[in-house]
Amino acid sequence: GYSVLEAENGRAAIDIIRRRADIALMVTDVVMPDMDGARLAREAVFRRHSLRVLFITGYTRNAIVHNGVLDKDVKLLTKPFTLEQLAMKMRDILDSK
């Protein structure tokens, strides 16, 4: 199993990442108020270079990439998804180097 930490917003997520050295994967929505997922990921990875990121979104991959919100190579899971799909995607990301 995984230990899950929750953050109220992007700023709180950055604070958690700053304090905790054991975080291997961050799951974030693409579209959020105040700080979008792309900015959160950039700031988080800047602080923790080994951090892996999984983006989730209600938009299609094509819409997200075509509109320049995220790069085409990001790890993305589109809503709706099952817990099994989430778990498999997380495992794939954590197992990849």
N, CA, C and O atoms as a printed pandas DataFrame, in Angstrom:
     atom_number atom_name residue_name chain_id  residue_number  x_coord  y_coord  z_coord
0              1         N          GLY        A               1    0.824   -1.186    0.000
1              2        CA          GLY        A               1    0.000    0.000    0.000
2              3         C          GLY        A               1    0.869    1.252    0.000
3              4         O          GLY        A               1    2.088    1.201    0.165
4              5         N          TYR        A               2    0.208    2.340   -0.187
5              6        CA          TYR        A               2    0.867    3.642   -0.231
6              7         C          TYR        A               2    0.415    4.492    0.945
7              8         O          TYR        A               2   -0.715    4.356    1.415
8              9         N          SER        A               3    1.279    5.355    1.414
9             10        CA          SER        A               3    0.891    6.385    2.375
10            11         C          SER        A               3    0.475    7.595    1.564
11            12         O          SER        A               3    1.191    8.017    0.656
12            13         N          VAL        A               4   -0.681    8.156    1.888
13            14        CA          VAL        A               4   -1.226    9.276    1.126
14            15         C          VAL        A               4   -1.255   10.522    1.998
15            16         O          VAL        A               4   -1.734   10.495    3.132
16            17         N          LEU        A               5   -0.740   11.600    1.454
17            18        CA          LEU        A               5   -0.802   12.903    2.109
18            19         C          LEU        A               5   -1.688   13.791    1.260
19            20         O          LEU        A               5   -1.670   13.702    0.032
20            21         N          GLU        A               6   -2.459   14.643    1.902
21            22        CA          GLU        A               6   -3.377   15.516    1.182
22            23         C          GLU        A               6   -3.014   16.968    1.449
23            24         O          GLU        A               6   -2.666   17.338    2.571
24            25         N          ALA        A               7   -3.099   17.779    0.411
25            26        CA          ALA        A               7   -2.835   19.214    0.548
26            27         C          ALA        A               7   -4.065   19.984    0.085
27            28         O          ALA        A               7   -4.705   19.624   -0.903
28            29         N          GLU        A               8   -4.381   21.036    0.805
29            30        CA          GLU        A               8   -5.553   21.858    0.497
30            31         C          GLU        A               8   -5.393   22.614   -0.814
31            32         O          GLU        A               8   -6.369   22.860   -1.523
32            33         N          ASN        A               9   -4.151   22.981   -1.131
33            34        CA          ASN        A               9   -3.888   23.751   -2.349
34            35         C          ASN        A               9   -2.417   23.576   -2.737
35            36         O          ASN        A               9   -1.666   22.872   -2.061
36            37         N          GLY        A              10   -2.022   24.218   -3.822
37            38        CA          GLY        A              10   -0.656   24.088   -4.317
38            39         C          GLY        A              10    0.398   24.538   -3.326
39            40         O          GLY        A              10    1.420   23.872   -3.156
40            41         N          ARG        A              11    0.158   25.664   -2.671
41            42        CA          ARG        A              11    1.118   26.185   -1.693
42            43         C          ARG        A              11    1.327   25.187   -0.564
43            44         O          ARG        A              11    2.455   24.947   -0.135
44            45         N          ALA        A              12    0.215   24.600   -0.081
45            46        CA          ALA        A              12    0.308   23.611    0.998
46            47         C          ALA        A              12    1.064   22.370    0.520
47            48         O          ALA        A              12    1.820   21.773    1.287
48            49         N          ALA        A              13    0.866   21.981   -0.734
49            50        CA          ALA        A              13    1.588   20.832   -1.290
50            51         C          ALA        A              13    3.089   21.097   -1.312
51            52         O          ALA        A              13    3.881   20.223   -0.962
52            53         N          ILE        A              14    3.479   22.293   -1.720
53            54        CA          ILE        A              14    4.902   22.660   -1.739
54            55         C          ILE        A              14    5.478   22.603   -0.325
55            56         O          ILE        A              14    6.594   22.122   -0.130
56            57         N          ASP        A              15    4.729   23.089    0.653
57            58        CA          ASP        A              15    5.192   23.043    2.046
58            59         C          ASP        A              15    5.409   21.601    2.511
59            60         O          ASP        A              15    6.398   21.304    3.182
60            61         N          ILE        A              16    4.488   20.712    2.155
61            62        CA          ILE        A              16    4.624   19.303    2.537
62            63         C          ILE        A              16    5.856   18.696    1.876
63            64         O          ILE        A              16    6.626   17.989    2.526
64            65         N          ILE        A              17    6.044   18.968    0.596
65            66        CA          ILE        A              17    7.200   18.431   -0.129
66            67         C          ILE        A              17    8.501   18.954    0.462
67            68         O          ILE        A              17    9.495   18.230    0.517
68            69         N          ARG        A              18    8.498   20.185    0.895
69            70        CA          ARG        A              18    9.689   20.783    1.512
70            71         C          ARG        A              18   10.032   20.073    2.832
71            72         O          ARG        A              18   11.205   19.887    3.154
72            73         N          ARG        A              19    9.001   19.682    3.589
73            74        CA          ARG        A              19    9.210   19.083    4.909
74            75         C          ARG        A              19    9.461   17.576    4.879
75            76         O          ARG        A              19   10.136   17.041    5.759
76            77         N          ARG        A              20    8.920   16.889    3.867
77            78        CA          ARG        A              20    8.965   15.428    3.839
78            79         C          ARG        A              20    9.911   14.927    2.763
79            80         O          ARG        A              20    9.744   15.244    1.585
80            81         N          ALA        A              21   10.895   14.154    3.161
81            82        CA          ALA        A              21   11.881   13.628    2.206
82            83         C          ALA        A              21   11.447   12.305    1.588
83            84         O          ALA        A              21   12.096   11.811    0.667
84            85         N          ASP        A              22   10.358   11.729    2.084
85            86        CA          ASP        A              22    9.959   10.387    1.650
86            87         C          ASP        A              22    8.891   10.375    0.558
87            88         O          ASP        A              22    8.344    9.313    0.263
88            89         N          ILE        A              23    8.582   11.498   -0.038
89            90        CA          ILE        A              23    7.550   11.559   -1.077
90            91         C          ILE        A              23    8.176   11.210   -2.425
91            92         O          ILE        A              23    9.120   11.861   -2.873
92            93         N          ALA        A              24    7.636   10.176   -3.062
93            94        CA          ALA        A              24    8.176    9.711   -4.343
94            95         C          ALA        A              24    7.309   10.133   -5.524
95            96         O          ALA        A              24    7.809   10.281   -6.640
96            97         N          LEU        A              25    6.005   10.327   -5.285
97            98        CA          LEU        A              25    5.068   10.610   -6.368
98            99         C          LEU        A              25    4.044   11.636   -5.910
99           100         O          LEU        A              25    3.501   11.541   -4.809
100          101         N          MET        A              26    3.787   12.612   -6.762
101          102        CA          MET        A              26    2.744   13.602   -6.495
102          103         C          MET        A              26    1.664   13.438   -7.555
103          104         O          MET        A              26    1.954   13.407   -8.750
104          105         N          VAL        A              27    0.417   13.334   -7.108
105          106        CA          VAL        A              27   -0.730   13.281   -8.007
106          107         C          VAL        A              27   -1.439   14.618   -7.889
107          108         O          VAL        A              27   -1.817   15.033   -6.794
108          109         N          THR        A              28   -1.618   15.293   -9.020
109          110        CA          THR        A              28   -2.241   16.610   -8.999
110          111         C          THR        A              28   -3.182   16.790  -10.177
111          112         O          THR        A              28   -2.957   16.248  -11.260
112          113         N          ASP        A              29   -4.225   17.549   -9.952
113          114        CA          ASP        A              29   -5.110   17.913  -11.053
114          115         C          ASP        A              29   -4.391   18.940  -11.914
115          116         O          ASP        A              29   -3.505   19.647  -11.432
116          117         N          VAL        A              30   -4.762   19.026  -13.167
117          118        CA          VAL        A              30   -4.159   20.003  -14.070
118          119         C          VAL        A              30   -4.713   21.395  -13.792
119          120         O          VAL        A              30   -3.960   22.363  -13.684
120          121         N          VAL        A              31   -6.035   21.486  -13.678
121          122        CA          VAL        A              31   -6.695   22.779  -13.490
122          123         C          VAL        A              31   -7.116   22.912  -12.032
123          124         O          VAL        A              31   -7.935   22.139  -11.535
124          125         N          MET        A              32   -6.543   23.906  -11.354
125          126        CA          MET        A              32   -6.865   24.179   -9.952
126          127         C          MET        A              32   -6.857   25.686   -9.751
127          128         O          MET        A              32   -6.217   26.408  -10.515
128          129         N          PRO        A              33   -7.560   26.168   -8.731
129          130        CA          PRO        A              33   -7.507   27.604   -8.450
130          131         C          PRO        A              33   -6.144   28.011   -7.885
131          132         O          PRO        A              33   -5.445   27.194   -7.286
132          133         N          ASP        A              34   -5.785   29.237   -8.076
133          134        CA          ASP        A              34   -4.564   29.850   -7.536
134          135         C          ASP        A              34   -3.263   29.355   -8.186
135          136         O          ASP        A              34   -2.486   30.160   -8.698
136          137         N          MET        A              35   -3.025   28.051   -8.167
137          138        CA          MET        A              35   -1.805   27.499   -8.763
138          139         C          MET        A              35   -2.197   26.275   -9.583
139          140         O          MET        A              35   -2.701   25.296   -9.031
140          141         N          ASP        A              36   -1.970   26.321  -10.892
141          142        CA          ASP        A              36   -2.347   25.163  -11.710
142          143         C          ASP        A              36   -1.361   24.020  -11.503
143          144         O          ASP        A              36   -0.289   24.203  -10.925
144          145         N          GLY        A              37   -1.736   22.846  -11.979
145          146        CA          GLY        A              37   -0.921   21.660  -11.778
146          147         C          GLY        A              37    0.460   21.744  -12.397
147          148         O          GLY        A              37    1.426   21.226  -11.837
148          149         N          ALA        A              38    0.562   22.396  -13.551
149          150        CA          ALA        A              38    1.867   22.522  -14.213
150          151         C          ALA        A              38    2.827   23.349  -13.363
151          152         O          ALA        A              38    3.992   22.983  -13.204
152          153         N          ARG        A              39    2.348   24.446  -12.824
153          154        CA          ARG        A              39    3.204   25.290  -11.971
154          155         C          ARG        A              39    3.579   24.549  -10.685
155          156         O          ARG        A              39    4.727   24.588  -10.241
156          157         N          LEU        A              40    2.590   23.876  -10.099
157          158        CA          LEU        A              40    2.863   23.096   -8.894
158          159         C          LEU        A              40    3.947   22.054   -9.170
159          160         O          LEU        A              40    4.877   21.897   -8.380
160          161         N          ALA        A              41    3.826   21.351  -10.281
161          162        CA          ALA        A              41    4.815   20.321  -10.623
162          163         C          ALA        A              41    6.199   20.924  -10.819
163          164         O          ALA        A              41    7.189   20.375  -10.336
164          165         N          ARG        A              42    6.275   22.050  -11.522
165          166        CA          ARG        A              42    7.582   22.700  -11.732
166          167         C          ARG        A              42    8.228   23.063  -10.400
167          168         O          ARG        A              42    9.407   22.788  -10.181
168          169         N          GLU        A              43    7.453   23.681   -9.512
169          170        CA          GLU        A              43    8.001   24.092   -8.211
170          171         C          GLU        A              43    8.370   22.887   -7.356
171          172         O          GLU        A              43    9.394   22.899   -6.671
172          173         N          ALA        A              44    7.546   21.853   -7.392
173          174        CA          ALA        A              44    7.807   20.662   -6.580
174          175         C          ALA        A              44    9.052   19.928   -7.067
175          176         O          ALA        A              44    9.895   19.537   -6.260
176          177         N          VAL        A              45    9.173   19.741   -8.368
177          178        CA          VAL        A              45   10.330   19.034   -8.928
178          179         C          VAL        A              45   11.601   19.865   -8.765
179          180         O          VAL        A              45   12.686   19.303   -8.612
180          181         N          PHE        A              46   11.486   21.183   -8.796
181          182        CA          PHE        A              46   12.638   22.049   -8.540
182          183         C          PHE        A              46   13.194   21.780   -7.145
183          184         O          PHE        A              46   14.408   21.774   -6.943
184          185         N          ARG        A              47   12.296   21.558   -6.183
185          186        CA          ARG        A              47   12.714   21.303   -4.806
186          187         C          ARG        A              47   13.140   19.846   -4.590
187          188         O          ARG        A              47   13.982   19.559   -3.739
188          189         N          ARG        A              48   12.558   18.943   -5.356
189          190        CA          ARG        A              48   12.846   17.514   -5.213
190          191         C          ARG        A              48   12.998   16.920   -6.599
191          192         O          ARG        A              48   12.013   16.503   -7.208
192          193         N          HIS        A              49   14.204   16.879   -7.095
193          194        CA          HIS        A              49   14.463   16.458   -8.477
194          195         C          HIS        A              49   13.999   15.035   -8.777
195          196         O          HIS        A              49   13.666   14.722   -9.920
196          197         N          SER        A              50   13.974   14.181   -7.773
197          198        CA          SER        A              50   13.580   12.783   -7.987
198          199         C          SER        A              50   12.063   12.581   -7.964
199          200         O          SER        A              50   11.584   11.482   -8.245
200          201         N          LEU        A              51   11.318   13.611   -7.638
201          202        CA          LEU        A              51    9.861   13.506   -7.532
202          203         C          LEU        A              51    9.244   13.200   -8.891
203          204         O          LEU        A              51    9.577   13.828   -9.897
204          205         N          ARG        A              52    8.352   12.241   -8.903
205          206        CA          ARG        A              52    7.596   11.928  -10.117
206          207         C          ARG        A              52    6.202   12.532   -9.971
207          208         O          ARG        A              52    5.691   12.683   -8.862
208          209         N          VAL        A              53    5.597   12.874  -11.105
209          210        CA          VAL        A              53    4.306   13.567  -11.082
210          211         C          VAL        A              53    3.319   12.856  -11.996
211          212         O          VAL        A              53    3.641   12.505  -13.131
212          213         N          LEU        A              54    2.115   12.650  -11.481
213          214        CA          LEU        A              54    0.995   12.150  -12.270
214          215         C          LEU        A              54   -0.072   13.234  -12.281
215          216         O          LEU        A              54   -0.558   13.650  -11.230
216          217         N          PHE        A              55   -0.428   13.683  -13.465
217          218        CA          PHE        A              55   -1.489   14.671  -13.621
218          219         C          PHE        A              55   -2.803   13.948  -13.881
219          220         O          PHE        A              55   -2.845   12.942  -14.588
220          221         N          ILE        A              56   -3.877   14.478  -13.297
221          222        CA          ILE        A              56   -5.213   13.985  -13.609
222          223         C          ILE        A              56   -6.022   15.153  -14.152
223          224         O          ILE        A              56   -5.807   16.303  -13.769
224          225         N          THR        A              57   -6.954   14.846  -15.049
225          226        CA          THR        A              57   -7.740   15.914  -15.660
226          227         C          THR        A              57   -9.036   15.381  -16.244
227          228         O          THR        A              57   -9.149   14.204  -16.587
228          229         N          GLY        A              58   -9.998   16.262  -16.349
229          230        CA          GLY        A              58  -11.246   15.950  -17.026
230          231         C          GLY        A              58  -11.171   16.257  -18.505
231          232         O          GLY        A              58  -12.092   15.930  -19.254
232          233         N          TYR        A              59  -10.092   16.881  -18.937
233          234        CA          TYR        A              59   -9.900   17.215  -20.347
234          235         C          TYR        A              59   -9.175   16.074  -21.055
235          236         O          TYR        A              59   -8.547   15.238  -20.405
236          237         N          THR        A              60   -9.258   16.038  -22.370
237          238        CA          THR        A              60   -8.536   15.016  -23.124
238          239         C          THR        A              60   -7.054   15.368  -23.178
239          240         O          THR        A              60   -6.681   16.533  -23.045
240          241         N          ARG        A              61   -6.219   14.362  -23.373
241          242        CA          ARG        A              61   -4.775   14.589  -23.508
242          243         C          ARG        A              61   -4.510   15.557  -24.652
243          244         O          ARG        A              61   -3.671   16.450  -24.531
244          245         N          ASN        A              62   -5.220   15.385  -25.759
245          246        CA          ASN        A              62   -5.027   16.240  -26.921
246          247         C          ASN        A              62   -5.308   17.705  -26.575
247          248         O          ASN        A              62   -4.546   18.591  -26.962
248          249         N          ALA        A              63   -6.392   17.961  -25.852
249          250        CA          ALA        A              63   -6.734   19.338  -25.481
250          251         C          ALA        A              63   -5.681   19.936  -24.562
251          252         O          ALA        A              63   -5.312   21.100  -24.718
252          253         N          ILE        A              64   -5.199   19.165  -23.620
253          254        CA          ILE        A              64   -4.200   19.646  -22.662
254          255         C          ILE        A              64   -2.880   19.957  -23.369
255          256         O          ILE        A              64   -2.281   21.006  -23.133
256          257         N          VAL        A              65   -2.431   19.058  -24.227
257          258        CA          VAL        A              65   -1.156   19.241  -24.923
258          259         C          VAL        A              65   -1.281   20.291  -26.019
259          260         O          VAL        A              65   -0.416   21.157  -26.154
260          261         N          HIS        A              66   -2.357   20.218  -26.802
261          262        CA          HIS        A              66   -2.547   21.146  -27.922
262          263         C          HIS        A              66   -2.605   22.600  -27.449
263          264         O          HIS        A              66   -2.095   23.496  -28.121
264          265         N          ASN        A              67   -3.222   22.826  -26.301
265          266        CA          ASN        A              67   -3.338   24.185  -25.771
266          267         C          ASN        A              67   -2.125   24.611  -24.956
267          268         O          ASN        A              67   -2.128   25.686  -24.356
268          269         N          GLY        A              68   -1.095   23.784  -24.930
269          270        CA          GLY        A              68    0.151   24.159  -24.279
270          271         C          GLY        A              68    0.116   24.134  -22.771
271          272         O          GLY        A              68    0.994   24.702  -22.122
272          273         N          VAL        A              69   -0.889   23.483  -22.197
273          274        CA          VAL        A              69   -0.990   23.420  -20.739
274          275         C          VAL        A              69    0.099   22.516  -20.173
275          276         O          VAL        A              69    0.725   22.840  -19.163
276          277         N          LEU        A              70    0.318   21.382  -20.831
277          278        CA          LEU        A              70    1.340   20.425  -20.409
278          279         C          LEU        A              70    2.111   19.936  -21.626
279          280         O          LEU        A              70    1.619   20.006  -22.752
280          281         N          ASP        A              71    3.322   19.441  -21.394
281          282        CA          ASP        A              71    4.111   18.830  -22.461
282          283         C          ASP        A              71    3.509   17.481  -22.843
283          284         O          ASP        A              71    2.800   16.863  -22.049
284          285         N          LYS        A              72    3.790   17.037  -24.042
285          286        CA          LYS        A              72    3.215   15.780  -24.533
286          287         C          LYS        A              72    3.742   14.558  -23.791
287          288         O          LYS        A              72    3.101   13.507  -23.828
288          289         N          ASP        A              73    4.874   14.656  -23.128
289          290        CA          ASP        A              73    5.488   13.504  -22.466
290          291         C          ASP        A              73    5.069   13.309  -21.011
291          292         O          ASP        A              73    5.561   12.389  -20.357
292          293         N          VAL        A              74    4.180   14.144  -20.488
293          294        CA          VAL        A              74    3.799   14.022  -19.083
294          295         C          VAL        A              74    2.964   12.770  -18.860
295          296         O          VAL        A              74    2.356   12.232  -19.786
296          297         N          LYS        A              75    2.950   12.325  -17.622
297          298        CA          LYS        A              75    2.116   11.194  -17.219
298          299         C          LYS        A              75    0.745   11.764  -16.873
299          300         O          LYS        A              75    0.619   12.604  -15.982
300          301         N          LEU        A              76   -0.284   11.298  -17.590
301          302        CA          LEU        A              76   -1.616   11.890  -17.480
302          303         C          LEU        A              76   -2.665   10.792  -17.407
303          304         O          LEU        A              76   -2.611    9.812  -18.150
304          305         N          LEU        A              77   -3.616   10.970  -16.503
305          306        CA          LEU        A              77   -4.746   10.059  -16.367
306          307         C          LEU        A              77   -6.006   10.899  -16.493
307          308         O          LEU        A              77   -6.203   11.851  -15.737
308          309         N          THR        A              78   -6.859   10.546  -17.448
309          310        CA          THR        A              78   -8.058   11.350  -17.677
310          311         C          THR        A              78   -9.242   10.802  -16.885
311          312         O          THR        A              78   -9.423    9.592  -16.748
312          313         N          LYS        A              79  -10.042   11.737  -16.371
313          314        CA          LYS        A              79  -11.254   11.398  -15.622
314          315         C          LYS        A              79  -12.357   11.045  -16.614
315          316         O          LYS        A              79  -12.376   11.579  -17.723
316          317         N          PRO        A              80  -13.257   10.177  -16.246
317          318        CA          PRO        A              80  -13.254    9.395  -15.007
318          319         C          PRO        A              80  -12.289    8.212  -15.125
319          320         O          PRO        A              80  -12.022    7.716  -16.219
320          321         N          PHE        A              81  -11.780    7.778  -13.988
321          322        CA          PHE        A              81  -10.913    6.601  -13.956
322          323         C          PHE        A              81  -11.258    5.789  -12.722
323          324         O          PHE        A              81  -11.821    6.306  -11.758
324          325         N          THR        A              82  -10.916    4.518  -12.766
325          326        CA          THR        A              82  -11.179    3.640  -11.628
326          327         C          THR        A              82   -9.979    3.667  -10.680
327          328         O          THR        A              82   -8.892    4.111  -11.051
328          329         N          LEU        A              83  -10.186    3.196   -9.474
329          330        CA          LEU        A              83   -9.071    3.091   -8.530
330          331         C          LEU        A              83   -8.014    2.129   -9.062
331          332         O          LEU        A              83   -6.820    2.324   -8.836
332          333         N          GLU        A              84   -8.455    1.097   -9.766
333          334        CA          GLU        A              84   -7.504    0.150  -10.357
334          335         C          GLU        A              84   -6.646    0.837  -11.423
335          336         O          GLU        A              84   -5.437    0.608  -11.484
336          337         N          GLN        A              85   -7.258    1.671  -12.255
337          338        CA          GLN        A              85   -6.495    2.401  -13.273
338          339         C          GLN        A              85   -5.497    3.354  -12.620
339          340         O          GLN        A              85   -4.361    3.476  -13.076
340          341         N          LEU        A              86   -5.923    4.027  -11.554
341          342        CA          LEU        A              86   -5.033    4.933  -10.828
342          343         C          LEU        A              86   -3.862    4.154  -10.235
343          344         O          LEU        A              86   -2.708    4.563  -10.370
344          345         N          ALA        A              87   -4.156    3.042   -9.585
345          346        CA          ALA        A              87   -3.104    2.234   -8.961
346          347         C          ALA        A              87   -2.114    1.716  -10.004
347          348         O          ALA        A              87   -0.905    1.727   -9.771
348          349         N          MET        A              88   -2.621    1.264  -11.148
349          350        CA          MET        A              88   -1.733    0.756  -12.203
350          351         C          MET        A              88   -0.855    1.866  -12.763
351          352         O          MET        A              88    0.332    1.649  -13.008
352          353         N          LYS        A              89   -1.417    3.045  -12.967
353          354        CA          LYS        A              89   -0.648    4.174  -13.503
354          355         C          LYS        A              89    0.431    4.587  -12.503
355          356         O          LYS        A              89    1.573    4.842  -12.884
356          357         N          MET        A              90    0.062    4.651  -11.220
357          358        CA          MET        A              90    1.034    5.013  -10.191
358          359         C          MET        A              90    2.173    3.994  -10.146
359          360         O          MET        A              90    3.342    4.372  -10.064
360          361         N          ARG        A              91    1.838    2.713  -10.199
361          362        CA          ARG        A              91    2.860    1.667  -10.154
362          363         C          ARG        A              91    3.789    1.770  -11.355
363          364         O          ARG        A              91    5.006    1.641  -11.217
364          365         N          ASP        A              92    3.212    2.004  -12.542
365          366        CA          ASP        A              92    4.028    2.165  -13.753
366          367         C          ASP        A              92    5.016    3.321  -13.601
367          368         O          ASP        A              92    6.188    3.199  -13.958
368          369         N          ILE        A              93    4.533    4.434  -13.070
369          370        CA          ILE        A              93    5.387    5.613  -12.904
370          371         C          ILE        A              93    6.488    5.339  -11.886
371          372         O          ILE        A              93    7.650    5.673  -12.119
372          373         N          LEU        A              94    6.130    4.737  -10.768
373          374        CA          LEU        A              94    7.121    4.465   -9.724
374          375         C          LEU        A              94    8.149    3.423  -10.159
375          376         O          LEU        A              94    9.301    3.466   -9.727
376          377         N          ASP        A              95    7.736    2.492  -11.009
377          378        CA          ASP        A              95    8.658    1.458  -11.484
378          379         C          ASP        A              95    9.574    1.948  -12.598
379          380         O          ASP        A              95   10.627    1.355  -12.834
380          381         N          SER        A              96    9.191    3.018  -13.282
381          382        CA          SER        A              96   10.012    3.526  -14.390
382          383         C          SER        A              96   11.146    4.383  -13.851
383          384         O          SER        A              96   11.036    4.989  -12.785
384          385         N          LYS        A              97   12.215    4.422  -14.593
385          386        CA          LYS        A              97   13.371    5.231  -14.175
386          387         C          LYS        A              97   13.576    6.358  -15.144
387          388         O          LYS        A              97   14.497    7.156  -14.975
